[in-house]
């Protein structure tokens, strides 16, 4: 969930750390049930096998890590900078009976504590909004993935079509902040934060530029799919030789 430069990361940690216990529940509610479906599609792009080891970066409460282990029978290492999120993730992993398959560790996406080509696949979710240098982060993610391994990303997106974008703008400007206020002060902050943070990342790194950064990091055959009328995007590609 959280990884990045000191400035971006500090703000995100302060925002999300108190919400760890309720994060998955209200992420599902506030996304109208789309968040779990998007994560499921992300996991399907990894295409791991039982003998594989997969790294899940910005693992948060381990929702993707759990789905990876369940779907593929692989081992998973999840990393995140939020101790609070990881604590909730470990509780969820234990409740799922997957403690022997999933190892959660505290680490930064820009400085992963693993040797080159340590993992057979890699996933990351809602990460790049919290890093200062997306290109450097992509190079680090590619570094720890073996040649031929699949790398897949999930991020929020702004719908490209006029009508869905109008609905999206109405929701992130008014509906989401109002819904957050009904839940708690912390979720009210999230409601105010989310829309501007999504606009900022795609202004800073438009989709075509992001694909270029993947290619520059040595990731080949990059593909993408918009989800939820364009409210989410999954990119995936293969680590080159």
C-alpha positions in Angstrom: 0.0 0.0 0.0 2.7 2.5 1.0 6.2 2.9 -0.3 8.0 6.0 -1.6 10.1 9.1 -1.1 10.3 10.5 2.4 7.8 13.4 1.6 5.2 11.4 -0.3 5.6 8.4 1.9 5.3 10.3 5.2 2.0 11.8 4.2 0.6 8.5 3.0 1.7 6.6 6.1 0.1 9.2 8.3 -3.1 9.0 6.3 -3.5 5.2 6.0 -1.7 3.7 9.0 -4.6 4.3 11.5 -7.0 2.6 9.0 -5.3 -0.7 8.7 -8.0 -2.7 10.6 -10.8 -1.3 8.4 -8.9 -0.8 5.1 -10.1 -3.8 3.2 -13.8 -3.5 4.3 -14.1 0.2 3.3 -12.0 -0.1 0.2 -14.5 -2.6 -1.0 -17.5 -0.4 0.1 -16.2 2.9 -1.3 -15.2 1.3 -4.7 -18.7 -0.3 -5.0 -17.2 -3.8 -4.7 -14.7 -3.2 -7.6 -11.5 -3.2 -5.6 -11.5 -7.0 -4.9 -12.4 -7.7 -8.6 -9.6 -5.5 -9.8 -7.1 -7.2 -7.4 -8.4 -10.6 -8.7 -7.6 -9.6 -12.3 -4.2 -8.3 -11.3 -3.4 -11.7 -9.7 -4.5 -13.4 -12.9 -1.9 -11.5 -14.9 1.0 -12.9 -12.8 0.6 -16.5 -14.0 2.7 -18.1 -11.3 3.1 -21.9 -10.6 3.3 -23.8 -7.3 7.2 -23.9 -7.5 7.4 -20.1 -7.9 8.2 -17.4 -5.4 6.4 -14.1 -6.1 7.0 -10.7 -4.6 4.0 -8.5 -3.7 5.2 -4.9 -3.3 3.1 -2.4 -1.4 1.3 -5.4 0.0 -0.7 -3.5 2.6 -3.0 -5.8 4.4 -1.9 -8.7 2.2 -5.1 -9.0 0.1 -3.1 -9.6 -3.1 -0.5 -11.8 -1.4 -3.3 -14.1 0.0 -5.0 -14.3 -3.4 -1.6 -15.2 -5.1 -1.0 -18.0 -2.6 -4.5 -19.3 -2.9 -4.7 -19.2 -6.7 -1.3 -20.6 -7.6 -0.1 -22.4 -4.5 3.2 -20.4 -4.7 5.2 -18.9 -2.0 4.8 -15.1 -1.6 6.9 -12.4 0.0 4.9 -9.2 0.7 6.7 -5.9 1.5 5.3 -2.6 2.7 6.6 0.4 4.6 3.6 0.5 7.0 4.1 -1.5 10.1 0.4 -1.1 10.9 -0.7 -2.4 7.6 1.7 -5.3 7.9 0.4 -6.2 11.3 -3.1 -6.4 10.0 -1.8 -8.3 7.0 -0.2 -10.9 9.3 -3.4 -11.3 11.2 -5.3 -11.9 7.9 -2.6 -14.3 6.6 -2.8 -16.4 9.8 -6.7 -16.4 9.6 -6.4 -17.7 6.1 -4.1 -20.5 7.2 -1.3 -19.3 4.9 1.4 -18.4 7.3 3.8 -21.0 5.9 3.2 -19.7 2.3 3.4 -15.9 2.9 6.1 -13.9 4.5 5.5 -10.2 5.2 8.4 -7.8 5.6 8.9 -4.1 6.1 10.8 -2.6 3.1 10.9 0.3 0.6 10.0 -0.3 -3.0 13.0 1.8 -4.1 15.5 -0.2 -2.1 14.3 -3.8 -2.0 16.4 -6.0 0.3 16.7 -8.9 -2.2 19.4 -10.1 -4.7 18.9 -9.7 -8.4 16.5 -12.1 -10.0 15.2 -13.4 -6.6 11.6 -13.8 -7.7 9.7 -15.6 -10.4 7.0 -12.9 -10.6 6.1 -9.6 -9.0 2.9 -7.6 -8.3 2.3 -4.1 -7.0 -0.8 -2.2 -6.1 -1.5 1.5 -5.8 2.3 2.1 -5.4 3.4 4.7 -7.9 1.4 7.6 -6.5 3.8 7.4 -3.5 7.2 7.3 -5.2 9.1 10.4 -6.4 10.9 8.6 -9.3 8.6 6.1 -11.1 11.4 5.1 -13.5 13.9 4.3 -10.7 11.2 2.3 -8.9 10.4 0.3 -12.0 14.1 -0.5 -12.5 14.3 -1.8 -8.9 11.2 -3.9 -9.3 12.6 -5.4 -12.5 16.0 -6.0 -10.9 14.6 -8.5 -8.4 12.5 -10.3 -11.0 14.1 -13.2 -13.0 14.2 -13.0 -16.8 10.9 -14.3 -18.1 9.1 -13.5 -14.9 5.8 -11.6 -15.1 5.4 -8.1 -13.5 1.9 -6.7 -13.0 0.5 -3.5 -11.6 -2.9 -2.2 -10.4 -3.6 1.5 -10.1 -6.6 3.9 -10.0 -7.3 5.7 -13.3 -9.4 8.5 -14.7 -12.0 7.2 -17.2 -11.1 8.4 -20.7 -14.7 8.5 -22.0 -16.7 11.7 -21.3 -19.7 10.2 -19.5 -17.8 7.8 -17.2 -15.3 10.6 -16.4 -18.1 13.0 -15.4 -19.5 10.3 -13.0 -16.0 9.7 -11.7 -15.4 13.5 -11.1 -18.7 13.8 -9.3 -17.9 10.9 -7.1 -14.3 11.8 -6.1 -15.2 15.5 -5.7 -18.4 15.1 -3.7 -19.6 11.5 -3.1 -16.3 10.0 -1.8 -15.5 12.8 0.7 -19.1 12.7 1.9 -19.0 8.9 2.3 -15.7 9.1 4.1 -17.2 11.6 6.6 -19.9 9.1 7.5 -17.4 6.5 8.3 -14.7 8.3 10.4 -12.4 11.3 10.4 -9.6 9.2 9.0 -11.7 8.0 6.0 -12.9 11.6 5.5 -9.2 12.5 4.9 -8.9 9.6 2.4 -12.0 10.9 0.6 -10.4 14.3 0.2 -7.0 12.9 -0.8 -7.9 10.2 -3.4 -9.1 12.2 -6.3 -6.3 14.8 -6.4 -3.7 12.0 -5.9 -5.0 10.1 -9.0 -5.1 13.2 -11.1 -1.5 14.1 -10.1 0.1 10.7 -10.9 -1.4 10.6 -14.4 -0.5 14.3 -15.1 3.1 13.5 -13.9 3.4 10.1 -15.7 0.8 9.7 -18.5 0.1 6.2 -19.6 2.4 6.3 -22.7 5.2 7.6 -20.6 4.6 4.9 -18.0 4.8 2.2 -20.6 8.1 3.8 -21.7 9.4 3.5 -18.2 8.5 -0.1 -18.1 10.4 -0.7 -21.3 13.4 1.3 -20.1 13.5 -0.9 -17.0 13.8 -4.0 -19.2 10.1 -5.1 -19.1 8.9 -6.4 -22.5 5.5 -7.1 -24.1 3.8 -4.5 -21.9 0.0 -4.8 -22.1 -2.8 -3.0 -20.2 -6.5 -3.2 -19.5 -8.9 -0.6 -18.2 -11.3 -1.8 -15.5 -14.6 -0.5 -14.1 -15.4 1.8 -17.0 -11.9 3.2 -16.7 -11.7 3.8 -13.0 -8.8 1.3 -12.7 -5.9 0.1 -14.8 -3.8 -3.1 -14.8 -0.5 -3.2 -16.7 1.6 -6.3 -17.1 4.7 -7.4 -18.9 7.6 -9.8 -18.9 11.1 -9.2 -17.5 13.5 -9.4 -20.5 16.8 -11.2 -20.5 
